[in-house]
């Protein structure tokens, strides 16, 4: 079996997990992490709008986008 090397962020999360004692605390942590990544995504979308990489036309084109992985029997 191949050994897995954890990065610095993963190690920090493991340390943090040691203080989580209840399901409620875990839910709060998960929400905080979710909020962090939602904020980062919103910031990137704002940057894309500001520099013209994202436009109304581009967003509208996503409505008709059908990218699916072909499945083989």
C-alpha positions as CSV (number, residue, x, y, z in Angstrom):
1,X,0.0,0.0,0.0
2,X,1.3,3.4,-0.9
3,X,1.9,5.9,1.9
4,X,0.0,9.2,1.8
5,X,1.8,12.4,2.6
6,X,-0.5,15.1,4.0
7,X,0.0,18.7,3.2
8,X,0.2,21.5,5.7
9,X,-3.5,22.4,5.4
10,X,-4.5,18.8,5.9
11,X,-2.4,18.5,9.0
12,X,-3.9,21.7,10.4
13,X,-7.4,20.3,9.8
14,X,-6.5,17.1,11.7
15,X,-5.3,19.1,14.6
16,X,-8.5,21.1,14.6
17,X,-10.6,17.9,14.5
18,X,-9.1,16.9,17.9
19,X,-11.1,19.7,19.6
20,X,-14.4,18.9,17.9
21,X,-16.5,17.1,20.6
22,X,-20.1,17.3,19.4
23,X,-22.0,16.9,16.2
24,X,-23.1,20.5,16.5
25,X,-19.4,21.7,16.6
26,X,-18.7,19.6,13.6
27,X,-21.7,21.1,11.8
28,X,-20.4,24.6,12.7
29,X,-16.9,23.8,11.4
30,X,-18.3,22.4,8.1
31,X,-20.5,25.5,7.7
32,X,-17.5,27.8,8.3
33,X,-15.4,25.9,5.7
34,X,-18.4,26.0,3.2
35,X,-18.8,29.8,3.8
36,X,-15.0,30.3,3.2
37,X,-15.1,28.5,-0.2
38,X,-18.4,30.2,-1.2
39,X,-16.8,33.6,-0.5
40,X,-13.7,32.7,-2.5
41,X,-15.9,31.6,-5.4
42,X,-17.9,34.8,-5.3
43,X,-14.7,36.9,-5.2
44,X,-13.4,35.0,-8.3
45,X,-16.7,35.5,-10.2
46,X,-16.5,39.2,-9.3
47,X,-13.0,39.4,-10.7
48,X,-14.1,37.6,-13.9
49,X,-16.9,40.1,-14.4
50,X,-14.6,43.0,-13.8
51,X,-12.0,41.9,-16.3
52,X,-14.5,40.8,-19.0
53,X,-13.9,37.0,-18.8
54,X,-17.5,36.5,-17.7
55,X,-20.4,38.2,-19.5
56,X,-24.1,37.9,-19.8
57,X,-23.7,36.1,-23.1
58,X,-21.3,33.6,-21.5
59,X,-23.6,33.0,-18.6
60,X,-26.5,32.5,-20.9
61,X,-24.5,30.0,-23.0
62,X,-24.2,27.8,-19.8
63,X,-27.9,27.2,-19.9
64,X,-27.5,25.1,-23.0
65,X,-24.3,23.4,-22.1
66,X,-24.5,19.6,-21.9
67,X,-21.1,18.2,-20.9
68,X,-21.5,14.6,-19.8
69,X,-19.1,11.8,-19.6
70,X,-20.0,9.1,-22.1
71,X,-20.5,5.8,-20.4
72,X,-19.5,2.6,-22.1
73,X,-21.1,-0.7,-21.4
